[in-house]
Amino acid sequence: MTWVRSRLEDLELPDGGFDLVTAHYPALLHSPQRDAERALLASVAPGGLLLVVHHADIDVEMARTHGFDPADYLLHDDVVALFDADWEVSIDRYRARPVPAGLDSQHTHDDVVAARRKR
């Protein structure tokens, strides 16, 4: 078993190289070529699982006051839109957290998607 922990943009990942790919609260910028999106999906092996978790309750205005525009980044709905017939989505849910997290405990829910690559 090999574990890899790094920024997606800094890696040259083998196509279909991993049985489990997880991205928790990723800060993956949109690009015209959809580089991050393609790398994320391509790295999952046939039969492998992709698990992505995002904050569901982002205060967009507060984020912008800190210089962060969530619209610039790959979010939950962007990931779900990437799946085609080669993927079987088993979880696509808004889930409450038992214990809120973040500054002032503002993160009370997560968007979770889990999908298995068929081929």
Backbone hydrogen bonds, N-H to C=O, Kabsch-Sander energy under -0.5 kcal/mol:
donor,donor_aa,acceptor,acceptor_aa,energy
10,D,7,R,-1.4
11,L,8,L,-1.4
13,L,11,L,-0.7
16,G,42,A,-3.9
17,G,14,P,-1.8
18,F,43,S,-2.0
21,V,49,L,-2.6
23,A,51,L,-2.3
25,Y,23,A,-0.6
25,Y,53,V,-3.9
28,L,26,P,-0.6
29,L,27,A,-0.7
30,H,72,D,-2.5
34,R,31,S,-1.7
38,R,34,R,-2.6
39,A,35,D,-2.5
40,L,36,A,-2.5
41,L,37,E,-2.1
42,A,38,R,-2.7
43,S,39,A,-1.6
44,V,41,L,-1.4
45,A,18,F,-3.4
47,G,117,R,-3.8
48,G,45,A,-3.0
49,L,19,D,-3.0
50,L,115,A,-3.0
51,L,21,V,-2.7
52,V,113,V,-2.7
53,V,23,A,-2.5
54,H,111,D,-2.5
56,A,109,H,-1.9
57,D,109,H,-0.7
60,V,58,I,-1.2
63,A,59,D,-2.6
64,R,60,V,-2.4
65,T,61,E,-1.7
66,H,62,M,-0.8
66,H,63,A,-1.0
67,G,64,R,-1.8
68,F,63,A,-2.3
69,D,67,G,-0.5
72,D,69,D,-2.4
73,Y,70,P,-1.8
74,L,28,L,-3.2
78,D,75,L,-0.5
79,V,75,L,-1.9
80,V,76,H,-2.4
81,A,77,D,-1.9
82,L,78,D,-0.5
82,L,79,V,-1.5
83,F,79,V,-0.5
83,F,80,V,-1.1
87,W,84,D,-1.9
88,E,116,R,-2.6
89,V,87,W,-0.5
90,S,88,E,-0.5
90,S,114,A,-2.4
91,I,114,A,-1.7
93,R,112,V,-2.1
95,R,93,R,-0.6
95,R,110,D,-3.4
97,R,108,T,-3.0
101,A,107,H,-2.0
105,S,102,G,-2.7
106,Q,103,L,-1.2
107,H,101,A,-2.5
108,T,106,Q,-1.0
110,D,95,R,-2.9
111,D,54,H,-2.8
112,V,93,R,-2.8
112,V,110,D,-0.6
113,V,52,V,-2.4
114,A,91,I,-2.2
115,A,50,L,-2.4
116,R,88,E,-2.6
117,R,48,G,-2.6
118,K,86,D,-3.3
118,K,116,R,-0.6
119,R,86,D,-0.7
